[in-house]
Amino acid sequence: MQQSKLVVVGLGHVGSYVLSYAMDSGLYSEIATIDIEPKIALGEALDQAQSTGVMGTTHTYCHAGEYSDCKDADIIIVAAGASIVPDPNDPERLPDRSELAGLSGVVVRDVMSNIVQHTKDAVIIFITNPLDAVVHVAVTEFDYPTHKIFGTGTMLDSARLRFAIGQELGIDPKSVTGYMIGEHGSTALPALSQVNVFGLGWEELSQWRGSALPSAPEMQERVIRTAYDVLLNKGWTNAGVARSANALAKCLLIGERSVHPICTLITDGIYDLPEVSLSLPTFIGPEGWEKRLQPKLNDWELEQLHHSAKFILDTVENTKG
C-alpha cells in the first residue's frame, strides 16, 4: 500500500473527531497534529498513538507536528478557529456562522501563510467557519493551486437534507439522491428540483406517499434548523462535518472520482454568479477538484443561490476586520 500522510490543523471539537476518524480509516501511514496550543496537539496525538496498542487497530504513526510537516503531506485538513456556541444570556438565539468572520479571517490568513512556506502540493480541505468566506480568502489571497483548495461545503447540509427526506418518507436516507447548494450556513438551499429516490422526483414521491411533501422553503428552514437542534443541546456540532472531511480525503487518496457538493472558487460565471466561493456538485479527482456539474435549477433555486452568494461576499468583507 502506498504511504500517505495527513496533517490536521486545529484539534478542537471538530479537529479531534477528524483525527479519530482518520486513525480508524487505515488510510494513512502518518498523521501529524498542529494546534495553537501545542499541549493540545501533543495530547491528542499521544492519545491516538497509544490506542494503536489495541488489537485490531491500524498502526498509524500519529505525532504532534509543526507546519514543516506539511512539506510531504498528501492532505491537510484545517479545522482551526472558533466555533459558534449557544448564547448563555439567550439560549434560544440561533447564532450565525458569519459572526465568526473577523476571528476566522485572522486564523485562515495565519494558517495559509504557514502552509505556503512548505508546500503547494498537498490538497487542503477547510472546515473552519464561516466556511465559504474562509475558502474564498484562502484561494484568492494566497499563491496556491486553486484546484487543491476546497471546503467541506454543503456536504453536511446535504446529509441533513437526505436524513430529513428519509424521515418524511420512512426510508433509509442513503436511498435519497439530493443535496443542498450555496453557503454552508443560514442561506443554504435545497435543490428539490433535483431530488429523487430511484428516479422518482419530488412530486412523484408525494404521490407515492399519498400526501404532499414540504415545500422548498419549508425544507430549507428545516435543514438549517437541524444544526441548531444539535448545537443548542450539545453545545457544538462535530461528528457530521468530521465525517464529511474524511470522506473527501478518502475520495482523493483512493481515486474514487466522486461528485460532492463542496465549496470551491467560482470564476467561470456559472449561473451568472460573481466571483465567489460556494458549494455546487463538483467532480473530485486524485489531485483535487476538477469540474463542476451544472444541474438545471428552477427560478426559486436560482434566486436563493444568488442571495447566498451575496451573503457570502458580505461575510468575506467582514473577515478583513
Secondary structure, 3 states (H helix, E strand, C coil): CCCCEEEEECCCHHHHHHHHHHHHHCCCCEEEEECCCHHHHHHHHHHHHHHCCCCCCCCCEEEECCHHHHHHCCEEEECCCCCCCCECCECCCCCCHHHHHHHHHHHHHHHHHHHCCCCCCCEEEECCCCHHHHHHHHHHHCCCCHHHEEECCCHHHHHHHHHHHHHHHCCCHHHCECCEEECCCCCCEECHHHCEECCECHHHHHHHHCCCCCCHHHHHHHHHHHHHHHHHHHCCCCHHHHHHHHHHHHHHHHCCCCEEEEEEEECCCHHHCCCEEEEEEEEEECCEEEEECCCCCCHHHHHHHHHHHHHHHHHHHHCCC
